[in-house]
Amino acid sequence: MRLAIVDDNAADRERLCALLLRWADESAVPLAPPPAEFSDGETFLSGFVPGRFDIVFLDIYMDNLDGMETARQLRAQDPRCRLVFTTTSTEFAVDSYEVDAAYYLVKPFSYGRLCQAMERCGISLLELGQAVILPGGERLPLHPIVYTEYQNRHVVVHNMDGTTREVAMSQGDFSALLLTYPYFCDCFKGILVNFEAVDKLLTDRFVLKEGSTVPISRLKYRQVREQFLRFTYICTRGDS
């Protein structure tokens, strides 16, 4: 889950970030990476690309580009991203429908209200629908991937339904997209594996649920093992 906080008040950003980390821990929803913080709409939009964030928390009262205009420009680029407004007034509550905001939090809001906002965002659907945006704007859904391997200047994506897909990207650029998600791991040179597709971990390879195996680099084994155990622990907590 990738989150962003856009607020010109540093104390409000810090508090919201702490609440989101608490929510993620109690809900067993991994954040990858921790919430990104921006002090104004211009800075946020300057580096924004469709698909970069799942949920954006926007303060409305900011200098120069306010939250509503920031939301309009964001929504023009990305119709999927969830928007949650955070503000000290209900003045713009009706206007929030214009940009399809999922929730409207009035400061100071409680942890319980934040949990309601996250529930309204449809976390389970967001998780299932996670995708990265490839060069050219095409979406690549993430959860159907078993593993990927780099061959002849292309990334070959192996999916759970047995299909494959070639992506014309360097391994470095492709890895930068997928490795922000905690269920993907760089286990061997040119290979990324989706932990969701793993049946068990051996000393030199992963055994996948569909029966094949993926090698693990000897030099990377300790790091890979720790990442896999952390992932399975989080999943176990989420099921309990």
N, C-alpha and C positions, 0 to 999 in steps of 0.2 A: 504494500500500500504506500503510495507516494503522496505526501501532503505538502501544502505550501501555506504560509501565513504572511499576509500582506497587511502591515499595520505600522503607522508612523510612531507609535508609542512602544518603546522598548520594553517597559514593564508589562504591558498587555501581551506583547509577543511572548515574553518569557513565561508568563502565567499560562497562556494557552498551550504553549509547547509542553509544559509540565503536565497539564491535564490530558493532552493527547497521548503522551508517553504512558501515563497511568492507564488510560483507556486501552491502549494497545496491549499493555501487559496483562490487564485483567480479562481482556477479550481474546487473548492469544492470537492477535493479528499482527504479524511482523511488519514493521515499518522499514522501508528500504529506499533511501537511507532515512535518518531522522528528519522531522519536518524542516523544510527549507524556509528561511526567514527573509523577508524583504521589507524595507522601511518605506517604500513608496511604490505607486503603481507603475511609474515609468521604468524603474529598474526591473520590476517583475516582468513587464511586457517585453523589455529589450532582449531577454533571453528565453522567452516563452516559445515553445513549439507544440503543436497538437500532440496529445498523448503523454506529455511530460509529467502531468500530475493527475491523480485520481480525484482529489478534493482540494479546493482552494478556499481558505478562510480570508475574507476581505473586509477590512474596516471601511466604513463608508466615508467618514469625515477625515480626509487627508488633504494636505496642501497640493496645489497644482492639479494633478489628475486624481479626482475622488474615486471612491470605490465603485460607484455606479458606472462611471465612464470606463473604468478599468474592466469591469465586468462585461460591458458591451463589446469592448475590443477583444477580450478573451473569448467571449461566446461566438464572435464572428469567425474565429479561427478553429474553435474546438466545441462542437455541440454536445460532446459526451461528458466532459469534465463536470463534476458536481461543484456547486457554489454554495457557500454558507457565509452570510453576511454577519459581521460582528460590529455593533455600534451602540452608542449611548442613547439612541432615540428610536421610537417606532415610526418616525416621519416617513421613511422610505419603504415601509413594509409592503405597501401596495405596489410600488415601483419594482420591487424585487421579482415580481411575477414576469416582468418584461424580459428578464434574462434567465428565466427558469431556475431561480434559486431554490435549493432544496430545503433551506431552513434560514431563520432569522434570529440571531442571538442578540439580546439586549444586555449590554454590560451594566453592572458586573453579573455574569451568569454563573450558575452553579455547575458542579461536575455532573449532576443529574441532567441538567439541560443540555450539556454537551453530549452526553450519551444519547439523548433523544435525537439530537441533530445527526449523530453518526448513524443511528438506526434509520432515520429518514433518508439518508443518502443511499441506503440499500447496499450495505457492505458486502453481503454474500454475492449479489449480482455483480458488483464491481470486481470482486476477486475472480469470479468465474469468467468475466469478460475482459480480463487484462490482456493488453496487446501492446506491441511497440509499433512505431511508425517507421517504415523503411524509406529509403531515398525514393522520391517520386510520390510519396504520400500513401502508399499501400500499407494496410494493417497486417501485422503478423500476430495471430492469437498465440498466447504463451502456454496455457495449460495443456493443449493437445500435443505439445512437443515432448518427445522422449529424449532425444539427444541431437546435437549438431556436430558436424565435422567439416573441417576446411579442406577443400580439394580443388586444385587447378584454379586458384583465384576466385573461387565461389564457396559459399557456405551451403552445405547440404543439410536440410532440416528433415529429420526423421520424425514422423508423427505417430500417435498412438493407433490410428486407424490403418497403419501400414503404408500410407502414402509418403512420398518425399517431395521436397521442394528446394529449388536452387535459388540462392540470393546472391546477387552480384555485389558483394561487400568484402572488405578486408576482414580478417579474423579480429584484429584489434578494434575496429569500429563496431563490428557486430557484438563482440564480447561486452563492449562498453554499454550497449543497450540492455543485454540480458542480465548481466551480473549485478545490476541494481536490485534484482529480485532475489530474495533469500533462498528460493528453491532451485536456482541455477548455480552450477559449480564448474569451475575450470579445473577439471581433474587430470587432464593430459594435454600435451601440446596439440592445439588445433581442435580439441574436443570439449564441448560443454554438455553436461548432463542435467536433466531435470530430476531432482530428488523425488518428485511425485511418482515417477515411473520406476523407481528403484525397489526391488524386492529385498535385497540384502547386500551388505558390504562385506567383501572378503579382503584379504591382505594385499591384493594387487589389482582388484577389479570390482566393479559393481555388477551384480546380477540383476537384470531388469525383469519386470513383471511379465513381459512378453517372451522371455526366454533367452534373449541374447545377452552379451556382456559388453561392458565398456571398461577399458583399462584405466588404472590410476597410476600416475607417475610416482616412482619411489621417493623422489625428492619432495613431492607435494603431499604425500600420504597423511602425515600428521595433521596438516591444516585441513585437508579434505575430510578426514575422519571427524575432526572437531566440528566442522561446519555441518556435516551430515547428522551427527548426534544432536547438535543444537536444534536443527530443523525437526527431527523426529520428536524431540522433547516438547517443542512448541505445539506440534500437531497432537501429541498425546494429551497435553493440558487442554487443548481446545476441544477434544472429544470427551473429556471427563466431566 
